[in-house]
Amino acid sequence: MDVHPVDEKLPASRLIPAALQHIAAMYAGVVTPPLIIGQAVGLDAAGTTRLIAAGLLIAGLATLLQTLGAAGFAGNRLPFVNAASSAGIAPMLAIAETSAPGHQLPAIYGAVMVAGVFCLAVGPFFGRLLRFFPPLVTGVVITLIGVTLMPVPVGWAQGGNREAADFGAMKYLALAGFTLVVILLFQRFGKGFVKQIALLLGLFIGTLAAIPFGMADFSALRAAPTAALPAPFAFGAPEFQPAAILSLCIVMLVLMTESSAGMLALGEICERRTDGRTITRGLRTDGIATLLGPVFGGFPTSAFAQNVGVVSLTRVRSRYVVAAAGGALLVLGAFPVLGAVVSTVPMPVLGGAGIVLFGSIAVSGIRTLSEAGLDDSSNIILVAVALGAGIIPLAAPTFYADFPAWAQTVLGSGISAGALVAVTLNLFFHHLGTRSRHPAPALKSS
């Protein structure tokens, strides 16, 4: 009996290199949310290391559950990577800004846990809601994720610490520019695996270049424990703030849409039909990981689109390859000293790489918008107004200063504001009381 390519168990000689490609594609994305949030809430190097370790651990567990499944209850059993999504970063930064010192992470984690419950509750019915999240809406949101996060790597490129006397010094900008050039050179002249890990190579070479100039700090690496599991609620018990919860539940809808699209795409790539039950099991995994992740320091969990691209490019469709990559993430999370390696990367180096990383997110959104029927004037207006609403907090950070605190949390995040406007206008133009002559296309599988 022939084994389907998804269920094929490859020999180690093929499995290990294929798994390494997935790790290379996702590693920078996995560690980005804890790096950014850790910096925003003022964690020291040890605290940031714990956040990174927790993110790797949760990503490993979620990916293993997704690929191997659990008695038909959870897991889509596809070569599908789950980890903390960058889509939640901007709303979590907004929550941190409106929370008192010492209550920032607890408020974030409380909202994340409720978003996980929301995902578990809505997941079984989500297929019916997909028509409210066509490429017109998801494209706006994904574009805004990249655009609204761009100030983060720009700040890193200037040194990271805005209070420092030398913030924005030329030495920092030169190091960031050098890192960016290295990444571009590997992308231009690299082949195969080298090209896929251009981002990691840029981080490594940029860090090496920083050492002679005294711009690399390895104290976190020396202080980190070799092996330790994240302690439950190490950053405080969760706090539940209504505005923060609303903001992250909106983001969770976007993440569920991304996961559903990823599963549909993988179903086509792997030639295994993705039905409603598969999507439900996959979203249930997202919900479980998002609910339980904050216990150890994790953030909202969703699909990693870059790994769908790896499957498409390599044509290695075995879910056991991705399960092996998930196991590797689990090991990395259990050994904080490995996570501390990332925290030793100088801020300007992260800035140079971050411009590529977050810029590519915006490009993904633009690519999605290309499927959105922008030849129709109502769709153009929808996208224009939603993008405008999403860019307001970036262009005028004090615009909502006189609004109530709950409104500042929701509208102060460009992603939340843009998503609310996009969904509302999509309902107005294409669903309420009229049959549009040019309805927004439904969510596509690729």
JOVEN-V934960 format. One record per backbone hydrogen bond with DSSP energy under -0.5 kcal/mol. CO is the residue of the C=O (numbers start at 1). NH is the residue of the N-H. E is the energy in kcal/mol with one decimal. If there is no record, write none. Layout:
BEGIN
CO&NH&E ; CO&NH&E
END
This chain:
BEGIN
4&7&-1.4 ; 4&8&-0.5 ; 5&8&-0.7 ; 6&319&-2.9 ; 8&10&-0.8 ; 11&14&-1.6 ; 11&15&-3.0 ; 12&16&-2.2 ; 14&18&-1.6 ; 15&19&-2.6 ; 16&20&-2.4 ; 17&21&-1.7 ; 18&22&-1.4 ; 19&23&-2.2 ; 20&24&-2.7 ; 21&25&-2.0 ; 22&26&-1.8 ; 23&27&-2.5 ; 26&30&-2.4 ; 27&31&-2.1 ; 28&32&-1.0 ; 29&33&-0.7 ; 30&34&-0.5 ; 31&35&-1.8 ; 32&36&-2.6 ; 33&37&-2.8 ; 34&38&-2.3 ; 35&39&-1.9 ; 36&40&-2.3 ; 37&41&-2.2 ; 38&43&-2.5 ; 39&42&-0.9 ; 44&48&-2.6 ; 45&49&-2.2 ; 46&50&-1.9 ; 47&51&-2.1 ; 48&52&-2.5 ; 49&53&-2.5 ; 50&54&-2.3 ; 51&55&-2.5 ; 52&56&-2.4 ; 53&57&-2.4 ; 54&58&-2.7 ; 55&59&-2.2 ; 56&60&-2.4 ; 57&61&-2.4 ; 58&62&-2.9 ; 59&63&-2.4 ; 60&64&-2.2 ; 61&65&-2.4 ; 62&66&-2.4 ; 63&67&-2.5 ; 64&68&-2.5 ; 65&69&-1.6 ; 66&77&-2.4 ; 70&73&-2.6 ; 70&74&-0.8 ; 74&70&-2.2 ; 78&80&-2.6 ; 81&304&-1.3 ; 83&302&-2.5 ; 85&88&-1.1 ; 86&89&-1.4 ; 86&90&-0.5 ; 88&92&-1.9 ; 89&93&-2.5 ; 90&94&-2.1 ; 91&95&-2.1 ; 92&96&-2.4 ; 93&97&-2.2 ; 94&98&-1.4 ; 96&99&-0.9 ; 100&103&-2.5 ; 103&107&-2.0 ; 104&108&-2.2 ; 105&109&-3.1 ; 106&110&-2.3 ; 106&239&-2.4 ; 107&111&-1.9 ; 108&112&-2.4 ; 109&113&-2.4 ; 110&114&-1.9 ; 111&115&-2.2 ; 112&116&-1.9 ; 113&117&-1.9 ; 114&118&-2.7 ; 115&119&-2.2 ; 116&120&-2.2 ; 117&121&-2.2 ; 118&122&-2.6 ; 119&123&-2.6 ; 120&124&-0.5 ; 122&125&-1.8 ; 122&126&-0.6 ; 123&126&-1.5 ; 125&128&-1.4 ; 125&129&-0.5 ; 126&129&-1.4 ; 126&130&-1.0 ; 129&132&-2.2 ; 130&133&-1.9 ; 134&137&-1.4 ; 134&138&-2.4 ; 135&139&-2.4 ; 136&140&-0.8 ; 137&141&-2.2 ; 138&142&-2.7 ; 139&143&-2.2 ; 140&144&-2.3 ; 141&145&-1.9 ; 142&146&-1.7 ; 143&147&-2.4 ; 144&148&-3.0 ; 145&149&-1.2 ; 146&150&-0.6 ; 147&150&-1.0 ; 149&152&-1.8 ; 149&153&-0.7 ; 150&154&-1.6 ; 151&155&-2.2 ; 152&156&-2.1 ; 153&157&-2.7 ; 154&158&-1.0 ; 155&160&-2.3 ; 156&159&-2.1 ; 158&168&-3.7 ; 158&169&-0.5 ; 160&162&-0.8 ; 161&164&-1.3 ; 164&167&-1.4 ; 166&169&-2.2 ; 169&172&-0.8 ; 169&173&-1.8 ; 170&174&-2.8 ; 171&175&-1.8 ; 172&176&-2.4 ; 173&177&-2.6 ; 174&178&-2.4 ; 175&179&-2.2 ; 176&180&-2.3 ; 177&181&-2.3 ; 178&182&-2.4 ; 179&183&-2.2 ; 180&184&-2.3 ; 181&185&-2.4 ; 182&186&-2.3 ; 183&187&-2.3 ; 184&188&-2.1 ; 185&189&-2.9 ; 186&190&-2.0 ; 191&194&-1.5 ; 191&195&-0.6 ; 192&196&-1.6 ; 193&197&-1.7 ; 195&198&-1.2 ; 197&201&-2.6 ; 198&202&-2.3 ; 199&203&-2.1 ; 200&204&-2.4 ; 201&205&-2.8 ; 202&206&-2.4 ; 203&207&-1.9 ; 204&208&-2.1 ; 205&209&-2.3 ; 206&210&-1.2 ; 207&211&-1.0 ; 208&211&-0.6 ; 208&212&-0.6 ; 210&213&-0.7 ; 210&215&-2.3 ; 211&214&-2.1 ; 216&218&-0.5 ; 218&222&-1.5 ; 219&223&-1.9 ; 220&224&-1.6 ; 225&337&-0.8 ; 226&337&-0.7 ; 231&234&-1.2 ; 233&236&-1.5 ; 239&241&-0.7 ; 240&242&-0.5 ; 241&245&-2.5 ; 242&246&-2.5 ; 243&247&-2.2 ; 244&248&-2.1 ; 245&249&-2.1 ; 246&250&-1.9 ; 247&251&-1.7 ; 248&252&-2.2 ; 249&253&-1.6 ; 250&254&-1.5 ; 251&255&-2.6 ; 252&256&-2.7 ; 253&257&-1.9 ; 254&258&-2.4 ; 255&259&-2.7 ; 256&260&-2.5 ; 257&261&-2.5 ; 258&262&-2.5 ; 259&263&-2.5 ; 260&264&-2.3 ; 261&265&-2.5 ; 262&266&-2.6 ; 263&267&-2.3 ; 264&268&-1.5 ; 265&269&-2.5 ; 266&270&-3.1 ; 267&272&-2.3 ; 268&271&-0.5 ; 273&275&-0.8 ; 275&279&-2.0 ; 276&280&-2.4 ; 277&281&-2.5 ; 278&282&-2.3 ; 279&283&-2.8 ; 280&284&-2.2 ; 281&75&-1.7 ; 281&285&-1.5 ; 282&286&-1.7 ; 283&287&-2.5 ; 284&288&-2.5 ; 285&289&-2.5 ; 286&290&-2.4 ; 287&291&-2.4 ; 288&292&-2.7 ; 289&293&-2.1 ; 290&294&-0.7 ; 292&295&-1.2 ; 292&296&-0.6 ; 293&296&-1.6 ; 293&297&-1.1 ; 293&298&-2.8 ; 295&233&-3.5 ; 300&85&-2.3 ; 302&83&-2.2 ; 303&305&-0.7 ; 304&307&-1.1 ; 304&308&-0.9 ; 305&309&-1.8 ; 306&310&-1.4 ; 307&311&-2.0 ; 308&312&-2.1 ; 309&313&-2.5 ; 310&314&-2.8 ; 311&315&-2.0 ; 315&317&-0.9 ; 318&321&-0.8 ; 318&322&-0.9 ; 319&323&-2.1 ; 320&324&-2.0 ; 321&325&-1.7 ; 322&326&-2.4 ; 323&327&-2.4 ; 324&328&-2.0 ; 325&329&-2.0 ; 326&330&-2.0 ; 327&331&-1.9 ; 328&332&-2.4 ; 329&333&-2.3 ; 330&334&-1.4 ; 331&335&-0.8 ; 332&335&-0.6 ; 334&228&-2.0 ; 334&336&-0.5 ; 335&338&-2.3 ; 335&339&-1.0 ; 336&340&-2.5 ; 337&341&-0.7 ; 338&341&-0.6 ; 338&342&-0.5 ; 339&342&-1.0 ; 339&343&-1.0 ; 340&344&-0.8 ; 341&344&-0.8 ; 342&345&-1.6 ; 344&217&-0.5 ; 346&350&-2.1 ; 347&351&-2.3 ; 348&352&-2.2 ; 349&353&-2.0 ; 350&354&-3.0 ; 351&355&-1.7 ; 352&356&-0.8 ; 353&357&-2.4 ; 354&358&-3.0 ; 355&359&-1.4 ; 356&360&-2.1 ; 357&361&-1.0 ; 358&362&-1.7 ; 359&363&-2.0 ; 360&364&-1.9 ; 361&365&-1.8 ; 362&366&-2.2 ; 363&367&-2.6 ; 364&368&-2.0 ; 365&369&-2.4 ; 366&370&-1.3 ; 368&371&-1.7 ; 369&372&-2.0 ; 373&376&-1.4 ; 376&380&-1.8 ; 377&381&-2.3 ; 378&382&-2.3 ; 379&383&-2.5 ; 380&384&-2.6 ; 381&385&-2.8 ; 382&386&-2.4 ; 383&387&-2.6 ; 384&388&-2.2 ; 385&389&-2.7 ; 386&390&-2.0 ; 387&391&-1.9 ; 388&392&-1.3 ; 389&393&-0.5 ; 391&394&-0.6 ; 391&395&-2.9 ; 392&396&-3.1 ; 396&399&-2.3 ; 398&401&-1.9 ; 400&403&-1.6 ; 404&408&-2.2 ; 405&409&-2.0 ; 406&410&-1.8 ; 407&411&-3.1 ; 408&412&-1.8 ; 410&413&-0.6 ; 412&414&-0.6 ; 413&417&-2.7 ; 414&418&-2.6 ; 415&419&-2.5 ; 416&420&-2.5 ; 417&421&-2.2 ; 418&422&-2.6 ; 419&423&-2.7 ; 420&424&-2.4 ; 421&425&-2.8 ; 422&426&-2.2 ; 423&427&-2.2 ; 424&428&-2.3 ; 425&429&-2.9 ; 426&430&-2.3 ; 427&431&-1.8 ; 427&432&-2.8 ; 431&433&-0.7 ; 434&436&-0.7 ; 436&439&-0.7 ; 441&135&-0.5
END
